[in-house]
Structures are given as structure tokens and as C-alpha cells.
Amino acid sequence: MTRNDYISNKHLNNNIMANICTTNYVIEGKREELDALYQKMKELQGQDLGLLVKALGKNPDEMECRGEWTELVREDETLRMIFETAWTPCYEVTQLMKEKFPSLRIFYKAEEPGNEVYLKNDAEGKYFPEKEADGHPFKLMTEEDEKEQTRLIRAIQEGKIKFDVVK
């Protein structure tokens, strides 16, 4: 899927073209868990995140998993990949990964320039030392921030929060 493709999802109007959020991930953990996740993803390479969610035992219609991954690399003691998703990182997908593979520590840097979304959770700068991108500072995200953002997205999808789109 390219930045010019439409991303569809049962929760959102299929005629709305999403801004693409590109999220770079570096995952640490026990070797056997990294290998197991890598193999599962490798089997689905080039597929969307919904298929990964299903392969991890959950229903993709019950969580935000709108997007796909690319550049899957098993390197040293890490697993690296890029998610291209609609508007924000797919926190529910990475949370599911951590549920299935408890030793995982997931670091990320997310950029969605259309709405000036620049996020990361790598407080120490171990993998993502950048403090800004395109002149915009990265907001340091905590797990609580991620849960709140997920709650807000779900509320918008369910119509509990309404807003007008200005064209």
C-alpha cells in the first residue's frame, strides 16, 4: 500500500483518505519470543495488520488495526519494522504483541505530518534519539497516553465524540 492508496475499515467512511502515520519500531525481548513473532509476521509479510491480529488470536474487527507493516528485519537482539497506519500508531496491535509475548519491550517513533503528529516512547533515546522531525518536537508518550489516545479514537468511531470536518 502506498501513501496514495485508500485504507478501508468497517468503522470509518471508506471514501475518506487517511493521512498515513509512519511508525518505526524496534522491539527487544527474549530471543525465542522475538523469533516466534518474526516467523509469524514473515509468514504474513506484505499483509495488513488485521491479518496479524487474527494470527495472534484476536478479532481484527474489535480493535484498531488499520494499516500494514513493511521492512521486517530480525537483527541482533531486536526485531525492527515499520507500520503505515491511519492517522496514529496502532497501539492496540502492539499491546496485543506484548500480551502474546510478555518479554517484549517495544520502542517507537511515529510521524504523521498532515496533522503534525510526532510521537515516540523512547525516553532514553536508545533507538530514536531524535528530538524533532520536520521542525516539530516529538511528544514523549507513556502507556497511559497511548491508552487515552486509543479511548478517544474508539469514542470517535462509535459516534460518542462528534466533530465537523472542514473542507
C-alpha positions as CSV (number, residue, x, y, z in Angstrom):
1,M,0.0,0.0,0.0
2,T,1.4,3.4,-0.9
3,R,0.7,6.8,0.6
4,N,-1.8,7.4,-2.2
5,D,-3.9,4.3,-1.6
6,Y,-7.1,4.4,0.3
7,I,-7.1,2.4,3.5
8,S,-10.5,0.9,4.3
9,N,-12.0,-0.1,7.6
10,K,-15.5,-1.1,8.7
11,H,-15.5,1.7,11.3
12,L,-14.8,4.6,9.1
13,N,-16.2,6.0,5.9
14,N,-14.3,4.2,3.0
15,N,-14.4,7.5,1.0
16,I,-12.1,9.3,3.4
17,M,-8.5,9.1,2.6
18,A,-6.5,8.7,5.8
19,N,-3.3,10.5,6.5
20,I,-0.6,7.9,6.8
21,C,1.2,7.6,10.1
22,T,4.6,6.0,9.6
23,T,5.8,4.4,12.8
24,N,9.3,2.8,13.1
25,Y,9.5,0.1,15.8
26,V,12.4,-1.6,17.5
27,I,11.4,-4.5,19.7
28,E,13.6,-6.1,22.4
29,G,12.8,-9.3,24.3
30,K,13.6,-12.9,24.8
31,R,15.2,-14.5,21.7
32,E,12.5,-17.2,21.4
33,E,9.7,-14.6,21.6
34,L,11.3,-12.3,19.1
35,D,11.9,-15.3,16.8
36,A,8.3,-16.5,17.2
37,L,6.8,-13.1,16.4
38,Y,9.2,-12.7,13.5
39,Q,8.2,-16.0,12.0
40,K,4.5,-15.3,12.4
41,M,4.9,-11.9,10.7
42,K,7.2,-13.3,8.0
43,E,4.6,-15.8,7.0
44,L,2.2,-12.8,6.5
45,Q,4.8,-10.4,5.0
46,G,3.1,-7.7,2.9
47,Q,-0.2,-8.3,4.6
48,D,-2.3,-5.9,6.6
49,L,-2.2,-5.6,10.4
50,G,-5.7,-7.2,10.6
51,L,-4.3,-10.5,9.4
52,L,-1.5,-10.2,12.1
53,V,-4.2,-9.5,14.8
54,K,-6.1,-12.6,13.6
55,A,-2.9,-14.7,13.6
56,L,-2.3,-13.6,17.2
57,G,-5.8,-14.9,18.1
58,K,-7.9,-11.7,18.2
59,N,-10.8,-10.5,16.0
60,P,-9.5,-7.6,13.9
61,D,-12.9,-6.0,13.8
62,E,-12.7,-5.4,17.5
63,M,-9.6,-3.3,17.6
64,E,-7.9,-0.5,15.6
65,C,-5.6,-2.3,13.2
66,R,-6.0,-0.2,10.0
67,G,-2.7,-0.4,8.1
68,E,0.2,-2.6,7.2
69,W,3.8,-3.3,8.0
70,T,7.0,-3.2,5.9
71,E,10.7,-3.7,6.3
72,L,10.5,-6.5,8.8
73,V,14.1,-7.3,10.0
74,R,15.4,-9.6,12.7
75,E,18.7,-8.1,13.7
76,D,21.0,-8.9,16.7
77,E,18.8,-8.9,19.8
78,T,15.9,-6.9,18.1
79,L,13.1,-7.1,15.7
80,R,12.5,-4.0,13.6
81,M,9.7,-3.0,11.4
82,I,7.6,0.0,10.1
83,F,3.9,0.3,10.4
84,E,2.0,2.5,8.0
85,T,-1.4,3.2,9.6
86,A,-4.3,5.6,9.5
87,W,-3.6,8.8,11.4
88,T,-1.9,7.4,14.5
89,P,0.1,4.4,15.7
90,C,-1.9,1.2,16.2
91,Y,-1.4,0.9,20.0
92,E,-3.8,-2.0,20.3
93,V,-1.7,-4.1,17.9
94,T,1.5,-3.6,19.8
95,Q,-0.4,-4.2,23.1
96,L,-1.6,-7.5,21.7
97,M,2.0,-8.4,20.7
98,K,3.1,-7.7,24.4
99,E,0.2,-9.8,25.7
100,K,1.2,-12.8,23.5
101,F,4.9,-12.3,24.1
102,P,5.3,-10.8,27.6
103,S,9.1,-10.2,27.5
104,L,8.8,-7.7,24.6
105,R,9.8,-4.1,25.1
106,I,8.5,-2.0,22.1
107,F,10.1,1.3,21.2
108,Y,8.7,3.5,18.5
109,K,8.9,6.8,16.7
110,A,5.7,7.9,14.8
111,E,5.3,10.7,12.2
112,E,2.1,11.9,10.6
113,P,3.0,15.2,9.0
114,G,-0.5,16.0,7.7
115,N,-1.8,16.6,11.2
116,E,1.6,17.3,12.7
117,V,1.6,14.2,14.8
118,Y,5.1,13.4,16.1
119,L,5.3,10.8,18.8
120,K,7.8,8.5,20.4
121,N,8.1,6.4,23.6
122,D,11.9,6.1,23.7
123,A,12.6,8.4,26.6
124,E,16.3,7.5,26.8
125,G,16.9,7.9,23.1
126,K,18.3,4.3,22.9
127,Y,16.9,3.7,19.4
128,F,15.3,7.1,18.5
129,P,17.5,9.9,19.8
130,E,15.8,12.5,17.6
131,K,14.1,15.3,19.5
132,E,12.2,16.6,16.5
133,A,11.3,16.0,12.8
134,D,10.4,18.5,10.2
135,G,10.8,21.2,12.8
136,H,8.3,19.6,15.1
137,P,9.2,18.2,18.5
138,F,8.4,14.6,19.3
139,K,5.8,14.2,22.1
140,L,7.0,11.6,24.6
141,M,4.3,9.0,25.0
142,T,3.6,6.9,28.1
143,E,1.4,3.8,28.3
144,E,-1.3,6.0,29.8
145,D,-1.1,8.5,26.9
146,E,-1.4,5.5,24.5
147,K,-4.5,4.2,26.3
148,E,-6.1,7.6,26.3
149,Q,-5.5,8.1,22.6
150,T,-6.9,4.7,21.9
151,R,-10.0,5.5,24.0
152,L,-10.5,8.8,22.1
153,I,-10.2,7.1,18.7
154,R,-12.7,4.4,19.7
155,A,-15.1,7.1,21.0
156,I,-14.9,9.0,17.7
157,Q,-15.5,5.7,15.8
158,E,-18.5,4.9,17.9
159,G,-20.0,8.4,17.5
160,K,-19.6,9.3,21.2
161,I,-17.5,12.3,20.1
162,K,-18.6,14.3,17.1
163,F,-16.7,16.9,15.2
164,D,-17.2,18.6,11.8
165,V,-14.8,18.1,9.0
166,V,-13.9,21.4,7.3
167,K,-13.1,21.1,3.6
